[in-house]
Amino acid sequence: MTGLPADRMHTFDPEMTSLILEYVRDRLEMNAPVDGLGDRADIQVALDGLITDQGRPAAEVLSVYIDSLADTILSADSPRYFAFIPAAPTKAALLFDMVVSAASLQACSWLEAAGAVAAENQALRVLMDAAGLPQTAGGVFVSGGSAGNLSALVVARDRARAQRLANGLADTRLAVLVSDQAHSSIASALNILGMDAVVVATDARDGRLDRAALERAMACLDVSNVVAVVATAGTTNAGIVDDMQAIADCAHDRQWWMHVDAAYGGAGLLAASVAWRYDGIERADSIVTDPHKWWFAPYDCAALMYRQPHLARAIHAQDASYLDVIHEVDTDFNPSDLAYHLTRRARGLALWFSLAVNGLDAYRDAVEHSVHLAQYAAQRIEEHPDLELVREPELSVVLFRRRGWELADYARWSRALLESQTAFVAHSSWRGEPVARLVFLHPSTTQEVVDQMLQTLR
């Protein structure tokens, strides 16, 4: 024991509070740069010896972050960030996420956090209404699409096992029908669950899981142990929306579970210009969409929604003597009952606050802006003498190739854009060929920024 007060870490420090809030204010006012350039050796020098037995002044540690760390972290919320899937949390969402953290809000159950759970459910209802799910649907916010996909497929697997057992069928290794464009987290989830992926090859140019692809699969693949099918509403690589009606028909006819991975593309339901592409999503048994992507919430926030949430509770609810108290009201769907987690922060509250403050029209306009910007970029690419559009964008992802370029050329171009802070672009591939990939998500990205970036390809 040092003889110092044991609660000294928990005493309010007005100086540190002002220091942090001033930095937060500056960051919120900033039109975020791309950043992301840093030398690992320099970073290590800045960090060496920083954590000691006695601690250091907050101002000193914050200076290390600002001077040596912050600029080396890519800003996914920059209007010039076009790689992977960007983020663009609203100012309201960012601020209320601070409230959630400052109040140490968790939301495992109604008993512990009734107000937080009710507000999260109101936000979930907005998402479920957008997807056309019934009023009896329910869901929960999890950390990301990977966690959501895994949790939903656990329900699909265990439900199918119970049905097969009731029908006297052998307990064999089960399988899920997936597109060759499905997100990598699906394969990872199936591996964890001990299930096989029956991969359906899609059209070489279109990449869409449609009725024709499903009919080919039914004719030539072994689907005897298939119990679920995964549709994608906005593939990560190309922004493709699968044929939801055809997939729903296929699932319904065979009593399969239909899961929709809409982690990136789910917010497209808000855009009148593309909402028709999702027809049939309302028939899904489960849907995942990530508010920390196109719904403009902070990391980490994904919404997992079930048509029949009681099926999920029957599988995910954890049974322990110390948890009996949170299950005393049988009509409550605790957030901890609907996914593989138990402890969870109230990660949906930032979205709830932003939805209430900004209104749905602002969200619709922001999503539509991204769709129109992708169409503008596609038009400019088609007009460019050295560029070729891989496929017409469906949502806000644009794939294109620079004639004559190989992988190393795309990598050099990406590096040059980052070094000049023009943009952050990461190359990808399409059917085994290297391509350039742009993802438009931030509503502050302009046509001028797009032109500036494409001009570097001359």
N, C-alpha and C positions, 0 to 999 in steps of 0.2 A: 504493500500500500504506500502511496506517495504522500499521504496526509492532506491532499487536495480534495475538494468536494467531489463526490462520485457523480453528481449530476451536472458537472460543469459543461458537458457537451450539450445539455438540454436547456441551458439558460439563454433567454432571448438576448441577442447581441444586436443592438440597433445599428452599430457601425457596419457590421458585416451585412446586415439586411439591406441597408442603403446602398452599399457597394454592389451587391448582386442585382438589386432592382434597377440600379442605374445602368448596369451592363445589359440587362434584359430589355430595358427601354430602348437603348441604342440599337440592339439587335432587331427589335421589332420595327424600328423606323427604317432599317436598312433595306435597300433593294439588293437582296443577297447575291454576292459574287459567286462564281463557280468554286474558287479556291482549289484545294486538293493537291498542291505541290509541296513536297517536304522531303527532307533527307532523314532517313531513319537514324543515322548516327547523330545528327543534330538533336533529334527528338530525345534520344537516349541521354545525351549530355544534359539536356534541360530537366529530365526527370530524375537523374541519378541523385540519390540522397535526399529527395524531397520529403519522403515520409520518415519521420523520426519518432523517438519515444515521447518527446515533449510537444511536438506539433509546431506549426509555423503560423505567422500572421495570415489571415485570410487574404489581405491585399497582395501579399507576396505570391501565394498560391494562384490566385486569380490572374496575376500578371504572367505567370508561367503559362497558364492556359491561353491567354489572349496573345501573348508574344510568340509562343513556341508551338502551340498545339492547334489552335482554332483554324489558322490558315492552311493547315495540312489536311483538314477534313473536308471532303467534297460536300458541298451544300446541295443536298437533294431538293431543297426548296428554292433553288435559283431558277429564274425564268429562262436561263441558258443551259439548264441541265436536261439533256435529251436521251440519256442512257438508261438502261435497265427499266425500272418504272419510277419516275420521279415522285416527289411529294410537294404539296403546296397547301399546308395547313393554314386555315384562316387565322386572322389575328385574334378573333374571339375564341377559337378553339385552343390556340396556344396559351392565351391568358388563363382560360379556365382549367387547362391542364396543370397550371401552376397551383390553382386552388386545390385540385385533387391531391397533388403532391404535398402541399403545405399542410393540409388537414389530415394527411396519412389515411385517405379514404380507401377502404377495401370493400368489396361487395360480393362476399361469398353467398350470403343468404338474406332472406327477408328479415329474419330476426335481428341480424347485425346491421343491416343497411337498407331499411325499407324505402327511404326517400331516394337513395341512389339507385336502387333496383327499379323503382317505379319510373324514374326519369330515363334510365337506360332503356327500359321497355318502351317508353314513348318514342325514343329515337329508333328503336328496332321496328316499331310499328310503321314508321315512315318508310323504312327500307322494305319491309314486307308488303306494304301497300304498293310501292313502286313495282315490285315483282308480281303483284296480283295474288299473293297468298291469302288464304281465308283468315277470318277474324280469330279463328281458333288456333292459328299458328303461333309459334313462340320461338324464342332464340336466346342467344347469349353472345357477349363480346369476348373474344379470345385474342391471343397475342398476334396472330397472323394467319394467312391463308393455309399454311402448312398445318398448323394446329387445328384449324377448322376442318380441313379435308380429312385429316386423320380421325377426328372425333366423329364426323358424319359416317365415315366408312366403317368404324367400329359398330355403329348402330346397324348399318346395312348388313354387316357380317353376322352379328349375333342374332338379329331378327331372322335372317335366312336359316341359320343353324337351328333355331327353335322350330321354324316351319318345317324344315326337312325332317327333324326328329319326330315331330307330330305326325308326319306323313309316312313314317317308317323308312325313310331314305337313309342311305349309308352316310356316315360322318366323314366325307372326303374333303380334300383341299379345295376350297372355293376360289372363284375367279371373278374378275370385274372387267367389263368391256370398256376399253379406253381408245381414244384417238391417238394417232402417232404425233399429234400436235399438243397433247395434254401436258400440263405443267409437270416438272420433275418431282414435285412434292407428292404427286399421285403415286408414282412408282415407289417412292420412299415409304409412303404410308402403307402400301400393299406389302412391301417387304417386311415392315414392322409387324403387320397383322397376319403374316403367314398366308397371304393370298397371292394368286397369280394374276398377271395382267394379260388379257387377251387383246392384243393391239390390232386396231383396225387401220389399214392403210387408206389414207385419203387421196383425193386427186392430186397429182403432182404439182399442178399450178395453183389450184384453188385452196387446198389444205383444209377443207371444211368437212366435218363429220355430218354427212347428209344421208338421205334415204337410200341413194344408190350404193354408197359405201357400206351402209348397214346390211343391205340385201346381199352384197358380195360376201360380207363377213358371215352372215347366216348360212350361206351356201357352201363355204369352203373352210370355215374354222370350227373347231370343237367348242361349242358353247354349252355343253351339257352341265357343267358345274358353275356357269356364270349366274350370279345372283344380283348384280348391280351393273349399271352403266353410268359413266361419267361424261357429262357434256361440259363444254367450255364456252362461257359467254365472254369472249375477249381473250384469245390466247395471248400469253405474255410476249411471245416472239413476234407475232404478226398482227395481233388484234382481230383474230377471226372469231366470229360468232357461229357456233354450230347450229344445225337445224333442230331446234328444240322440239318442234311438233313431231318430226320423224322419230327422234330419240324417245319422246314421251310415248308415242304409239308403240314403239318396240318394247319399252319397259312395261307398259300396261298389258300388252298381249302376253307377256311371259312372267308377269308378276315380279319383275325385277325392281329393285330400288333405283330411283333416278336421282343422282346427285349432280348439281351444277356448280362448277368452279367458276365463279364470276368475280374472283379476287380483284383483278384489274378492271374488268369491263363492266361491272354491275351498274356503275353510275350512268352508263350510256342509256339506261332506261329513262333517265330524266330528259334526254335530248329528243325532241319530237322528230328530228330528221333521221334518227337511227333506231328509235324505240321499236319499230316494226320488226327489226331483226331478231328480237327476243321473244317473239310470239311462241308460246308453248312453255316458257319458263315457269308460268303459274302452275303447271302440272307437276313440278318437281317435288320430291320428298324432302330434299334438303338443298340449301343454297349457301354458298360462302361468298361474301363480298367484303373487300377491305376498305373501310373508311379512311385508313391512312394513305390510300392511293387517291382515287378520283373523287372521293367524298370529302376531301380537304380536311382531314383530321390529323393530329400528330401520331407519330409512331408510339406504341404498337397497338393497333386497333383493327380487328377483323370481326365481322358479324357472321355468326353461324345461325342459320334459321331452319326450322323444321316445320313441315306441314302438320305433323302430329307430335308435338313435343313430349307427350307422355311415353312414346316409344324410346326416346333418348333418356328420359329420367329412369326408366326401368333398367337401363343398361349402365348409365354413368353415375347414378347416385351412389355415394360412398356410405358404407354401413359401418359405424363404430359407436360404441356406447357414449362417447363424449359428443357425438354428432346427433344423437337422438333428438335433442331439443330443437334443432333447426328443421326437423321433419315432422313436427307435431301437427302442423296445419297441412293436410293432405292436398288442398287445392293450390298451394303455392308451388310454382316452379322456381326453385332456387337456382341462381346462376351456376353454382357448383354442381348442379344435377345434370347439366345439359352438355358437358364436355368432359374430357379426361382430367381436368384440373380440379383443384379444391381452392387454395388461396388464390385470390386475384384482386388486382386493383380495380377501381371503378373506371376502367378505361373508356367506357362509352359516354361518360359525362361531358367530355370536351366536345364531342360531336353533338350531343343533345343541346348544349348551351349555344353552339354556333348555329344549329338549325333554327332554334327559337329566336336568336338575335337577328340573323340575316334573312330568314324566310326562304322558302323553297324556290321562289323565282330567281333569287340570286344564284342558287345552285344550278338551276336549269341553264341560266345564261352562261355560267362559267364552264359547264360541261360542253354546251353547244359551241363555245368559243374554241375549245380544243379540237372538236370534230371539224369545224370549218378551217382551222389552221392546218390540220393534216391534209385536207383537200387542196388548200392553197399550195402547200409544199409539194404535193403530188403534181399539181399543174406546172409549177416552176421546174420540177425535175424533168417532166416530159418535154418542156421547151428547151432544156439544156442539151447542147449537141453531144456531150460526152457522157450523159447519164441515161439510165434506163430504169423505169419503174418496174419492180418485181411483180407487184399486184396492186390493184386499186385499194386504198385504205378503207376499211369498214368502220373503224372507230378513230383512234388518234395515233396509231402506229403506222409508220411509213418505212417500207423496205425498198432499197434501190441499190443499183450497182454502178460503179464507175468503170466504163469499158476499158479493158486492158489491165485492170488492177488485180493484184493478188493480195493475200492476207497481210503481208508486210506493208503494203501501200496504205491499206486502211488503218493499220496501227500507227503509221507515221502521221497520217492526216489527223487522227484522233489526238495524238500527242501534241502536235502543233497547235490545234485548236485550244487544248487545255493550257499550254504554256502561254498563249496569247490572251487567255481568259475570254476567248470568243464564245466558247461553248464546251460542254462535255458530251462527247459522242463515243459510244462503244460499238465496235463492229459486231456482227453476228453472222449467222449462216442461214441459207435457205436451200434445202435439198442438197446439202453437202458443199455448197458454193459460198465463199465469203461474200458478204454484202454489208452495206451501211444500213443503220437502223436509227430512226428518230422516233421518240415518243413525246407527244405534246400533251401536257397536262396543266401547266401553270397558266392561269388566265391573264397574267401580265406579259406573257410572251407575245411578241408582235410580228407582223409580216416582215418588218425591217430586219429583225433579228434573223429570221429565216433566210432572207436574201443575203445578208451579210455572211452567214455560214456557208451557203451554197456557192457564193462567189469564190470561196477559197478552193473550189474544185476545178477552176478553169486552168 
